[in-house]
Amino acid sequence: MRNWVKKMFKVELNRDNNYYWGLILLQLSILSLVAYLVLDAYEPLAFLITFLICGWGFVLLWKSDNDLRFQMAQLKIEELESKVNHSRLFLLPAHLLKKDKKNQ
């Protein structure tokens, strides 16, 4: 489905599936609200179904966003860790480095 969307609309999809499913579910819930108001068919069961669809979409978007932020934080931590290890080589005297290597 992603390849079809990329070809059809020439859009770069770089997020996970939860993000796009969440967007679709939120749009469906908004469209159902409009349809209920236009058709004057708004009942408590319709409200419950719309609320559940909207909540499900919001949770999927939230999960996708948290996963992306966690992934970006992990990459930043790895980058900073490599910089610290690289700068540590310049700070330690050479005789301590040889000693550390023998112990390992």
Secondary structure in CASP SS format (residue, H / E / C, confidence):
PFRMAT SS
TARGET T0000
AUTHOR 0000-0000-0000
METHOD secondary structure of the structure
MODEL  1
M C 1.00
R H 1.00
N H 1.00
W H 1.00
V H 1.00
K H 1.00
K H 1.00
M H 1.00
F H 1.00
K C 1.00
V C 1.00
E C 1.00
L C 1.00
N C 1.00
R C 1.00
D C 1.00
N H 1.00
N H 1.00
Y H 1.00
Y H 1.00
W H 1.00
G H 1.00
L H 1.00
I H 1.00
L H 1.00
L H 1.00
Q H 1.00
L H 1.00
S H 1.00
I H 1.00
L H 1.00
S H 1.00
L H 1.00
V H 1.00
A H 1.00
Y H 1.00
L H 1.00
V H 1.00
L H 1.00
D C 1.00
A C 1.00
Y C 1.00
E C 1.00
P H 1.00
L H 1.00
A H 1.00
F H 1.00
L H 1.00
I H 1.00
T H 1.00
F H 1.00
L H 1.00
I H 1.00
C H 1.00
G H 1.00
W H 1.00
G H 1.00
F H 1.00
V H 1.00
L H 1.00
L H 1.00
W H 1.00
K H 1.00
S H 1.00
D H 1.00
N H 1.00
D H 1.00
L H 1.00
R H 1.00
F H 1.00
Q H 1.00
M H 1.00
A H 1.00
Q H 1.00
L H 1.00
K H 1.00
I H 1.00
E H 1.00
E H 1.00
L H 1.00
E H 1.00
S H 1.00
K H 1.00
V H 1.00
N H 1.00
H H 1.00
S H 1.00
R H 1.00
L H 1.00
F H 1.00
L H 1.00
L C 1.00
P C 1.00
A H 1.00
H H 1.00
L H 1.00
L H 1.00
K H 1.00
K H 1.00
D H 1.00
K H 1.00
K H 1.00
N H 1.00
Q C 1.00
END
